[in-house]
Amino acid sequence: MRPFVTLTFAQSLDGCIAARAGQPTKISGAESAAFTHQLRAEHDAVLVGVGTVISDDPRLTVRYAHGSNPRPVVLDSRLRIPLTSKLLAAPALPAVILTTSSGSQQLQLLIESVGAHVHRIAANDDGHVDLHAALDHLSSLGIRRLMVEGGAMVIAAFLQSELVDRLIVTVAPVLLGGLHALEFSPRSSKLPKLRNVVHRTLGDDIVIEAETRW
Ligand SMILES: NC(=O)c1ccc[n+]([C@@H]2O[C@H](COP(=O)([O-])OP(=O)(O)OC[C@H]3O[C@@H](n4cnc5c(N)ncnc54)[C@H](OP(=O)(O)O)[C@@H]3O)[C@@H](O)[C@H]2O)c1
C-alpha cells in the first residue's frame, strides 16, 4: 500500500508560494511555521522537488516543535542536488534522493560519499521520477505517512497524479504577485473535491485543512 500523502504549502492571499520562481520567500508567521514543524514530526518522511532544494536550501527538520525529524526525500531525476545543500552537507538524517536512469553514476557516488542514499526509480513520460513508482518505493522503505512540501512543479505533479489524501494550506495576509501554488496544475476538472474542511487561525495566518475526494 502506498504511503498516506499530506500535501502542504504556505501561500499569499493572491495564491503565490514565492515572490518569483526560484526565490526563497518567507510567507507564513512564527505560529504557522511551528505548526508546519509539528506536522513534519507527525510524518515518516518529508518530500520536496530538487527545485526547492536549489532555491531554498531547506533542512526539513523539526526545530520549532517537539518530535522526531522525518526522513528527507528529494525528487531529483538528474541528480542536480548541490553537494553543499544542507540536506547533504549537514543532514539530521540521511536524505533519500529519488532519481532515474538519467542521473550519472559519478554524481551518485559523490552524493553517497556524503551519506545520502540514492535510489533509482522508473521515469515517467516526461523523464521525471514516476510518482506512483516513487511512492511504492518509499513504502518499501517503511514510510507510511509522507508530507509533500512543494514546490510548484511537485505540487502540480502530485495533484495531476491524484496522489494527495490530505491538503493543508497556510494562507498569509500578504500579496506577492509571484509564483502561483497551482501554476502548473491540471485543469479544474482534474482537481479533487475537498471535504471535512477545518480551519484555524495561527497568528495572522489561516490554516485550512481538508481531505481530498478524487
Ligand atoms: N511556500 C511554500 O510552501 C513553498 C514550499 C516549497 C517551495 N516553495 C517555492 O517553490 C519554488 C520551487 O518550485 P519549483 O517548481 O521550481 O521546483 P520543485 O517543485 O521544488 O522541483 C521541481 C523539480 O523536481 C524534479 N522532479 C523530479 N521528478 C518530478 C516529478 N515527478 N514531478 C515534478 N518534478 C519532479 C524536476 O527536476 P528534474 O527534472 O531535474 O528532476 C523538477 O524541475 C521556490 O521558489 C520555492 O521557494 C514554496
The ligand as an SDF file (V2000), in Angstrom:
LIG
                    3D

 48 52  0  0  0  0  0  0  0  0999 V2000
    5.5050   28.4740    0.0600 N   0  0  0  0  0  0  0  0  0  0  0  0
    5.7780   27.1980    0.1660 C   0  0  0  0  0  0  0  0  0  0  0  0
    5.1540   26.4760    0.9640 O   0  0  0  0  0  0  0  0  0  0  0  0
    6.8790   26.6020   -0.6640 C   0  0  0  0  0  0  0  0  0  0  0  0
    7.3300   25.2990   -0.3930 C   0  0  0  0  0  0  0  0  0  0  0  0
    8.3360   24.7630   -1.2050 C   0  0  0  0  0  0  0  0  0  0  0  0
    8.8670   25.5140   -2.2560 C   0  0  0  0  0  0  0  0  0  0  0  0
    8.4100   26.7680   -2.4820 N   0  0  0  0  0  0  0  0  0  0  0  0
    8.9310   27.5620   -3.6010 C   0  0  0  0  0  0  0  0  0  0  0  0
    8.7660   26.8130   -4.8010 O   0  0  0  0  0  0  0  0  0  0  0  0
    9.7890   27.2090   -5.7240 C   0  0  0  0  0  0  0  0  0  0  0  0
   10.4090   25.9520   -6.2900 C   0  0  0  0  0  0  0  0  0  0  0  0
    9.4180   25.3050   -7.0480 O   0  0  0  0  0  0  0  0  0  0  0  0
    9.7900   24.6500   -8.4440 P   0  0  0  0  0  0  0  0  0  0  0  0
    8.5070   24.3430   -9.1440 O   0  0  0  0  0  0  0  0  0  0  0  0
   10.8020   25.4990   -9.1190 O   0  0  0  0  0  0  0  0  0  0  0  0
   10.5820   23.3350   -8.0090 O   0  0  0  0  0  0  0  0  0  0  0  0
   10.1420   21.9890   -7.2490 P   0  0  0  0  0  0  0  0  0  0  0  0
    8.7060   21.7050   -7.4900 O   0  0  0  0  0  0  0  0  0  0  0  0
   10.6410   22.0620   -5.8630 O   0  0  0  0  0  0  0  0  0  0  0  0
   11.0670   20.9200   -8.0050 O   0  0  0  0  0  0  0  0  0  0  0  0
   10.7800   20.6470   -9.3550 C   0  0  0  0  0  0  0  0  0  0  0  0
   11.8070   19.7030   -9.8900 C   0  0  0  0  0  0  0  0  0  0  0  0
   11.6800   18.4250   -9.2790 O   0  0  0  0  0  0  0  0  0  0  0  0
   12.1580   17.4610  -10.1780 C   0  0  0  0  0  0  0  0  0  0  0  0
   11.2260   16.3390  -10.3050 N   0  0  0  0  0  0  0  0  0  0  0  0
   11.5660   15.0400  -10.3260 C   0  0  0  0  0  0  0  0  0  0  0  0
   10.5100   14.2690  -10.5010 N   0  0  0  0  0  0  0  0  0  0  0  0
    9.4490   15.0940  -10.6100 C   0  0  0  0  0  0  0  0  0  0  0  0
    8.0770   14.8520  -10.8470 C   0  0  0  0  0  0  0  0  0  0  0  0
    7.5470   13.6280  -10.9890 N   0  0  0  0  0  0  0  0  0  0  0  0
    7.2490   15.9260  -10.9530 N   0  0  0  0  0  0  0  0  0  0  0  0
    7.7420   17.1880  -10.8110 C   0  0  0  0  0  0  0  0  0  0  0  0
    9.0390   17.4620  -10.5840 N   0  0  0  0  0  0  0  0  0  0  0  0
    9.9020   16.4170  -10.4890 C   0  0  0  0  0  0  0  0  0  0  0  0
   12.3050   18.1450  -11.5450 C   0  0  0  0  0  0  0  0  0  0  0  0
   13.6770   18.3610  -11.8050 O   0  0  0  0  0  0  0  0  0  0  0  0
   14.4850   17.2140  -12.5890 P   0  0  0  0  0  0  0  0  0  0  0  0
   13.8060   17.0440  -13.9030 O   0  0  0  0  0  0  0  0  0  0  0  0
   15.8680   17.7270  -12.6760 O   0  0  0  0  0  0  0  0  0  0  0  0
   14.3390   16.0200  -11.7130 O   0  0  0  0  0  0  0  0  0  0  0  0
   11.6270   19.4810  -11.3640 C   0  0  0  0  0  0  0  0  0  0  0  0
   12.2300   20.5150  -12.1120 O   0  0  0  0  0  0  0  0  0  0  0  0
   10.7880   28.0380   -4.9600 C   0  0  0  0  0  0  0  0  0  0  0  0
   10.6070   29.4060   -5.3080 O   0  0  0  0  0  0  0  0  0  0  0  0
   10.4160   27.8070   -3.5120 C   0  0  0  0  0  0  0  0  0  0  0  0
   10.6890   28.9410   -2.7150 O   0  0  0  0  0  0  0  0  0  0  0  0
    7.4330   27.3310   -1.7180 C   0  0  0  0  0  0  0  0  0  0  0  0
  1  2  1  0
  2  3  2  0
  2  4  1  0
  4  5  1  0
  4 48  2  0
  5  6  2  0
  6  7  1  0
  7  8  2  0
  8  9  1  0
  8 48  1  0
  9 10  1  0
  9 46  1  0
 10 11  1  0
 11 12  1  0
 11 44  1  0
 12 13  1  0
 13 14  1  0
 14 15  2  0
 14 16  1  0
 14 17  1  0
 17 18  1  0
 18 19  2  0
 18 20  1  0
 18 21  1  0
 21 22  1  0
 22 23  1  0
 23 24  1  0
 23 42  1  0
 24 25  1  0
 25 26  1  0
 25 36  1  0
 26 27  1  0
 26 35  1  0
 27 28  2  0
 28 29  1  0
 29 30  1  0
 29 35  2  0
 30 31  1  0
 30 32  2  0
 32 33  1  0
 33 34  2  0
 34 35  1  0
 36 37  1  0
 36 42  1  0
 37 38  1  0
 38 39  2  0
 38 40  1  0
 38 41  1  0
 42 43  1  0
 44 45  1  0
 44 46  1  0
 46 47  1  0
M  CHG  2   8   1  16  -1
M  END
$$$$
